[in-house]
Amino acid sequence: MRIRIIAIGKIKETYLKLGIEEYLKRIKPYSQIEIVEVNDEPVKDNPSDSEITIVKNKEGQKVLKLLKDSDYLISLDLGKKQLKSPEFARFLEEKFVLGNSFITFVIGGSYGLSDELKQRANDSISLSEMTFLHQMTRLILLEQIYRAFKINRNETYHK
């Protein structure tokens, strides 16, 4: 089982870096995992809708170049289905059992994902109805992946 998280933008805050490193270490016994950072596109203040679309399309193209046809792509997308932690654990296990030994999650930049990237996704989920900093989303996703492995193995942690 291998998991890759492709994230647009770099983590700058030390507290997030430390949390991310901690959960990467915790996940290692269960799965190979890596995070690939894609540079976000510069955006001027108060961009127009068309400028935002251009930025999302450029960022989306960078991500699409990193994908193989065989990658099972799960986009994190506001407004998509939300799963409780036990449901997410089953969801993740099902993807591995169905032969998707390489699962890729994609986290968009400040303005989200391009339409083309959303269409490429095999599945889409939302972590919450709340909006998080896209950098914080990495930490939240990693914690939920770790929690899923613990739940699926009936190990303590998920109370």
C-alpha positions as CSV (number, residue, x, y, z in Angstrom):
1,M,0.0,0.0,0.0
2,R,1.3,3.4,-1.0
3,I,-0.2,6.8,-0.4
4,R,0.9,10.0,-2.0
5,I,-0.4,13.4,-1.1
6,I,0.0,16.1,-3.8
7,A,-0.4,19.5,-2.3
8,I,-0.3,22.9,-4.0
9,G,1.8,25.3,-2.0
10,K,4.5,25.0,0.5
11,I,4.2,24.7,4.3
12,K,5.9,27.7,6.0
13,E,4.6,27.4,9.6
14,T,6.9,25.4,11.9
15,Y,4.0,24.1,14.0
16,L,2.4,22.6,10.9
17,K,5.7,21.1,9.7
18,L,6.2,19.4,13.0
19,G,2.7,18.0,13.1
20,I,3.0,16.7,9.5
21,E,6.4,15.1,10.3
22,E,4.9,13.4,13.4
23,Y,2.0,11.9,11.5
24,L,4.2,10.8,8.6
25,K,6.3,8.9,11.2
26,R,3.2,7.3,12.7
27,I,1.9,6.2,9.3
28,K,5.2,4.6,8.1
29,P,4.6,1.2,9.9
30,Y,1.2,0.9,8.0
31,S,2.0,2.3,4.5
32,Q,4.5,3.9,2.4
33,I,3.6,7.6,2.3
34,E,5.0,10.7,0.6
35,I,4.0,14.3,0.2
36,V,4.7,16.1,-3.1
37,E,4.5,19.8,-3.0
38,V,3.7,21.7,-6.1
39,N,4.4,25.4,-6.3
40,D,1.4,27.6,-6.2
41,E,0.9,30.3,-8.7
42,P,1.3,33.9,-7.7
43,V,-2.0,35.8,-7.4
44,K,-2.5,39.5,-7.1
45,D,-4.8,41.0,-4.5
46,N,-8.5,40.9,-5.4
47,P,-8.2,38.7,-8.5
48,S,-11.0,38.5,-10.9
49,D,-12.9,35.2,-11.5
50,S,-11.0,34.7,-14.8
51,E,-7.7,35.3,-13.1
52,I,-8.6,32.7,-10.4
53,T,-9.6,30.2,-13.1
54,I,-6.2,30.8,-14.9
55,V,-4.3,30.2,-11.6
56,K,-6.3,27.0,-10.8
57,N,-5.7,25.7,-14.4
58,K,-2.0,26.3,-14.2
59,E,-1.8,24.6,-10.8
60,G,-4.0,21.8,-12.1
61,Q,-1.7,21.2,-15.0
62,K,1.3,20.8,-12.7
63,V,-0.5,18.2,-10.7
64,L,-1.8,16.3,-13.8
65,K,1.8,16.0,-15.0
66,L,2.6,14.1,-11.8
67,L,-0.1,11.5,-12.2
68,K,0.0,8.1,-14.0
69,D,-3.1,6.6,-15.5
70,S,-3.1,3.9,-12.9
71,D,-3.2,6.4,-9.9
72,Y,-6.4,6.3,-8.0
73,L,-6.9,10.0,-7.4
74,I,-9.0,11.3,-4.5
75,S,-9.5,15.0,-4.6
76,L,-10.3,17.0,-1.4
77,D,-13.1,19.3,-2.5
78,L,-15.5,21.4,-0.5
79,G,-19.1,20.4,-1.0
80,K,-18.3,16.7,-1.8
81,K,-19.2,13.8,0.4
82,Q,-18.1,13.9,4.0
83,L,-17.2,10.8,5.9
84,K,-17.0,10.1,9.6
85,S,-13.7,8.7,10.7
86,P,-14.9,5.0,10.7
87,E,-16.5,5.6,7.3
88,F,-13.2,7.1,6.0
89,A,-11.3,4.0,7.4
90,R,-13.6,1.7,5.4
91,F,-13.4,3.9,2.4
92,L,-9.6,3.8,2.4
93,E,-9.5,0.0,3.1
94,E,-11.9,-0.6,0.2
95,K,-9.6,1.3,-2.2
96,F,-6.7,-0.8,-1.2
97,V,-8.7,-4.1,-1.3
98,L,-10.0,-3.2,-4.8
99,G,-6.4,-3.3,-6.1
100,N,-5.6,0.3,-5.8
101,S,-2.3,-0.2,-4.1
102,F,-1.3,3.4,-5.0
103,I,-3.7,6.0,-3.8
104,T,-3.1,9.7,-4.4
105,F,-4.8,12.5,-2.6
106,V,-4.7,16.0,-4.1
107,I,-5.1,19.2,-2.0
108,G,-5.8,22.3,-4.0
109,G,-4.3,25.7,-3.5
110,S,-6.0,28.8,-2.0
111,Y,-8.7,28.8,-4.7
112,G,-9.3,25.1,-5.0
113,L,-8.9,22.7,-7.9
114,S,-9.2,23.1,-11.6
115,D,-12.2,21.6,-13.3
116,E,-9.9,19.3,-15.3
117,L,-8.3,18.0,-12.1
118,K,-11.7,17.5,-10.6
119,Q,-12.8,15.5,-13.6
120,R,-9.6,13.3,-13.4
121,A,-10.4,12.4,-9.8
122,N,-11.7,8.9,-9.3
123,D,-13.3,10.0,-6.1
124,S,-13.8,13.3,-4.2
125,I,-14.3,13.9,-0.5
126,S,-14.6,16.8,1.8
127,L,-13.0,16.9,5.3
128,S,-15.6,19.2,6.7
129,E,-18.2,21.8,5.8
130,M,-15.7,24.3,7.4
131,T,-13.0,25.9,5.3
132,F,-9.4,25.2,6.4
133,L,-6.1,26.8,5.3
134,H,-5.0,24.5,2.5
135,Q,-1.7,24.0,4.4
136,M,-3.6,22.9,7.5
137,T,-5.5,20.4,5.4
138,R,-2.4,18.3,5.0
139,L,-2.1,17.8,8.8
140,I,-5.8,17.1,9.1
141,L,-5.7,14.6,6.3
142,L,-2.6,12.8,7.7
143,E,-4.2,12.5,11.1
144,Q,-7.3,11.0,9.5
145,I,-5.2,8.5,7.4
146,Y,-3.4,7.5,10.6
147,R,-6.7,7.2,12.5
148,A,-8.1,5.0,9.6
149,F,-5.2,2.6,9.9
150,K,-5.7,2.3,13.7
151,I,-9.5,1.8,13.2
152,N,-9.0,-0.9,10.5
153,R,-6.6,-2.8,12.8
154,N,-8.7,-2.4,15.9
155,E,-5.9,-0.6,17.6
156,T,-6.5,2.0,20.3
157,Y,-6.4,5.7,19.3
158,H,-9.7,6.5,17.7
159,K,-11.8,7.2,20.8
